[in-house]
């Protein structure tokens, strides 16, 4: 009996210590620091980006819940470049106790799931590293794309992104991304050459991010009526809309495409566009704000 009573006593002490620790972590969680790290992360990627949220609150045992978080452009906060319905940021407790800010995150955005992690290295979060994975985000819900592109793109996008910046200037950032669009479709505002949409069943992209430049290592599209490949670079500028495009690739219409749109073949012939092995070459130049498509 004495032994049992002693065990209960020690169990009570342990539970008390755990409870006090959780409460302290709850109230001492560096909410403002976490927000500043996110905002600084945006600033390091591009100074034109900022972060805000509708509501931010602590989450047991050492976490932060963000409702309606947004990443937006300084000169145009609406619509947001990216927004999430809910994000839960959880501190890695052992690292937090040692004074290191390292976090895991999960949440929902555009009807899809998000998971990832990020950590500050030096200078109050101005140097950081992060990784993000997302699944089945619905492009039909992505308002920002509609304001930057005159046609509609639908489908579910999944992928993962890794990014780090170990310098005080955003030019020092580097990273990589793998993206995949499923059941995609390009819907034109008005019919183009007699058709109103292009089927993009799958798009796969592999990107490298380095020295303010995004390089398309792989860009492939497959659909029931057309295939396409793309490569080249996007040179990032502080004003995202002024980022320069230097992209090129080929389009390969299928027999089904010509069957559905026989006038297109004759139109391309009349325009004296060259076809090699059933493929047409194209370029995309200009800027993200004003892209220029040219069929060679």
C-alpha positions in Angstrom: 0.0 0.0 0.0 2.8 2.4 0.9 4.5 1.5 -2.4 1.3 2.2 -4.3 0.8 5.5 -2.5 4.4 6.5 -3.2 4.0 5.8 -6.9 0.8 7.9 -7.0 2.6 10.7 -5.3 5.4 10.6 -8.0 2.9 10.3 -10.8 1.1 13.4 -9.4 4.4 15.3 -9.4 5.2 14.2 -13.0 1.7 15.2 -14.2 2.0 18.6 -12.4 5.4 19.3 -14.0 4.1 18.3 -17.5 1.1 20.5 -17.1 3.1 23.5 -15.9 5.5 22.9 -18.8 2.7 22.8 -21.3 1.1 26.0 -19.9 4.5 27.8 -20.0 5.1 26.7 -23.5 1.6 27.8 -24.5 2.1 31.3 -23.1 5.8 31.7 -23.9 5.5 30.5 -27.5 7.1 33.3 -29.6 4.1 34.2 -31.6 5.4 37.5 -32.9 8.8 35.9 -33.7 7.1 33.2 -35.8 5.1 35.8 -37.7 8.2 37.9 -38.3 10.1 34.8 -39.5 7.3 34.1 -42.0 7.3 37.8 -43.1 11.1 37.9 -43.3 11.0 34.7 -45.3 8.8 36.3 -47.9 11.0 39.4 -48.0 14.1 37.2 -48.6 12.3 35.4 -51.5 11.1 38.7 -53.0 11.0 42.2 -51.3 7.6 42.8 -53.0 6.0 40.0 -50.9 4.4 40.5 -47.5 2.5 38.4 -45.0 -0.7 39.0 -43.0 -3.4 36.9 -41.3 -7.0 37.5 -40.1 -6.4 35.8 -36.8 -3.3 34.3 -35.0 -3.4 32.5 -31.8 -1.3 30.0 -29.7 -1.9 26.2 -30.0 -1.0 23.7 -27.3 1.7 22.6 -26.5 3.9 25.0 -28.4 2.2 26.1 -31.6 0.5 28.8 -33.5 -2.7 28.7 -35.5 -3.1 31.1 -38.4 -6.6 31.7 -39.9 -6.9 33.2 -43.3 -3.2 33.7 -43.8 -2.1 35.6 -46.9 1.0 36.3 -48.9 0.4 39.4 -51.0 2.1 42.0 -53.1 3.0 45.4 -51.6 1.4 47.4 -54.3 -1.7 45.1 -54.7 -2.8 43.2 -51.6 -6.0 41.9 -53.3 -6.1 39.2 -54.6 -3.4 37.5 -52.5 -0.5 35.8 -54.2 -1.3 32.9 -51.9 -3.8 32.4 -49.1 -4.6 29.5 -46.7 -7.8 28.8 -44.9 -5.9 27.5 -41.9 -2.3 26.9 -41.0 -1.0 25.2 -37.9 2.7 26.0 -37.0 4.2 23.8 -34.4 7.5 24.5 -32.8 10.1 21.7 -32.5 10.1 21.9 -28.7 13.7 20.7 -28.0 15.1 23.2 -30.5 12.9 25.9 -29.1 14.2 25.3 -25.6 17.7 25.7 -27.0 16.7 29.1 -28.4 16.5 27.8 -32.0 13.4 28.7 -34.0 12.4 25.6 -36.0 8.8 24.8 -37.0 6.6 22.3 -38.6 3.5 23.3 -40.4 0.3 21.8 -41.8 -2.9 23.2 -43.1 -5.5 23.6 -45.9 -5.4 25.9 -48.9 -7.5 26.0 -52.1 -9.2 22.8 -51.0 -5.9 21.0 -50.8 -3.5 19.9 -48.1 -0.2 21.5 -47.1 2.7 20.2 -45.0 6.2 21.5 -44.4 8.8 22.9 -42.1 11.0 26.0 -41.9 13.7 27.3 -39.6 15.6 30.5 -39.0 19.3 30.4 -38.9 20.7 33.9 -38.1 19.7 37.5 -37.9 16.2 37.1 -36.3 14.8 34.9 -39.1 16.3 36.9 -42.0 18.2 33.8 -43.0 16.1 30.7 -43.3 15.5 27.3 -44.9 12.2 25.7 -45.6 10.4 22.8 -47.4 6.8 22.6 -48.4 4.7 19.8 -49.9 1.1 20.3 -51.1 -1.5 18.0 -52.6 -4.6 18.5 -54.8 -4.8 22.3 -54.6 -7.6 23.5 -56.9 -6.5 26.1 -59.4 -10.1 27.1 -60.1 -10.0 28.6 -56.5 -6.7 30.5 -57.2 -7.9 34.0 -57.8 -4.4 35.6 -58.3 -3.7 33.5 -61.4 -6.9 34.8 -63.0 -5.7 38.4 -62.6 -2.4 37.7 -64.2 -3.6 35.5 -67.1 -6.5 36.3 -69.4 -7.6 32.7 -69.8 -8.7 30.3 -67.1 -6.6 27.3 -66.0 -8.3 24.5 -64.0 -7.1 21.3 -62.4 -5.5 20.0 -59.2 -1.9 20.8 -58.6 0.5 18.9 -56.3 4.2 19.1 -55.6 7.0 20.0 -53.3 9.3 23.0 -52.9 12.6 23.5 -51.1 14.1 26.9 -50.6 16.9 28.4 -48.5 18.6 31.8 -48.1 21.9 32.0 -46.3 22.7 35.6 -47.1 21.3 39.0 -46.1 20.2 39.7 -49.7 17.3 37.9 -51.5 19.6 37.2 -54.4 21.3 34.6 -52.3 18.3 32.3 -52.3 18.3 28.9 -53.9 16.0 25.9 -54.1 14.1 23.5 -56.3 10.5 22.5 -57.0 8.7 19.6 -58.5 5.1 20.3 -59.6 2.3 18.2 -61.2 -1.0 19.3 -62.6 -3.7 16.6 -63.0 -7.0 16.8 -65.0 -6.0 20.3 -66.2 -7.7 22.4 -68.8 -6.9 25.8 -70.4 -10.2 27.6 -71.0 -10.1 30.6 -73.4 -12.2 33.7 -72.7 -13.1 33.7 -76.4 -12.6 30.9 -79.0 -9.2 30.8 -80.5 -9.0 29.4 -84.0 -12.4 27.8 -83.5 -11.8 26.0 -80.2 -12.6 27.2 -76.7 -10.3 25.0 -74.5 -7.2 22.9 -74.5 -7.1 19.6 -72.6 -4.0 19.4 -70.3 -4.5 16.1 -68.6 -1.0 16.1 -67.0 1.7 18.7 -66.6 5.0 17.9 -65.0 7.6 20.5 -64.1 11.0 20.4 -62.4 12.4 23.8 -61.5 15.7 25.1 -60.1 15.8 28.4 -58.2 19.1 30.2 -58.0 20.4 33.8 -58.1 17.0 35.4 -58.8 16.5 32.9 -61.7 14.0 30.1 -62.2 15.3 27.5 -64.6 12.9 25.0 -66.2 14.8 21.7 -66.0 11.8 19.8 -67.1 8.4 21.0 -68.5 6.1 18.4 -70.1 2.4 18.5 -70.9 0.3 15.6 -72.1 -3.4 15.8 -73.2 -5.8 13.9 -75.4 -5.3 16.4 -78.2 -1.8 17.9 -77.7 1.6 17.3 -76.1 4.1 20.0 -75.3 7.5 20.5 -73.8 9.1 23.7 -72.5 12.5 24.9 -71.2 14.2 28.2 -70.4 14.3 30.7 -67.6 12.4 33.3 -65.7 14.6 36.1 -64.4 13.0 37.4 -61.2 12.7 41.1 -60.5 11.7 42.8 -57.2 8.5 43.7 -59.0 7.2 40.2 -59.8 5.2 41.5 -62.8 8.4 42.7 -64.4 10.1 39.3 -64.2 11.5 38.5 -67.6 10.5 35.4 -69.6 12.8 33.5 -71.9 11.0 30.3 -72.6 10.8 28.0 -75.6 9.5 24.6 -76.6 7.5 22.5 -79.0 3.8 21.7 -79.5 2.7 18.4 -80.9 -1.0 18.2 -81.9 -2.4 14.7 -82.1 -4.4 13.2 -84.9 -7.5 13.6 -82.7 -6.8 17.4 -82.6 -6.7 17.7 -86.3 -9.8 15.6 -86.6 -11.7 17.8 -84.3 -10.3 21.0 -85.8 -9.5 20.4 -89.4 -9.3 24.1 -90.1 -6.3 24.5 -87.8 -4.0 22.5 -90.1 -4.9 24.6 -93.1 -4.5 27.8 -91.1 -1.0 26.8 -90.0 -0.1 25.9 -93.5 -1.3 29.3 -94.7 0.7 31.0 -92.0 3.8 29.0 -93.3 4.5 27.7 -89.8 7.1 25.0 -90.0 6.4 21.5 -88.6 9.1 19.0 -87.8 8.2 15.5 -86.9 4.7 16.7 -86.2 5.9 19.4 -83.8 5.7 23.2 -83.9 8.2 25.4 -82.1 7.2 28.3 -80.0 8.7 30.9 -77.6 7.3 32.9 -74.7 9.0 36.2 -74.0 8.1 39.5 -72.4 7.3 39.6 -68.7 5.1 37.8 -66.3 2.8 40.8 -66.4 2.7 40.9 -70.2 3.8 37.6 -71.7 4.3 37.3 -75.5 3.6 34.0 -77.2 5.0 33.4 -80.7 4.6 30.3 -82.8 7.6 29.9 -85.1 
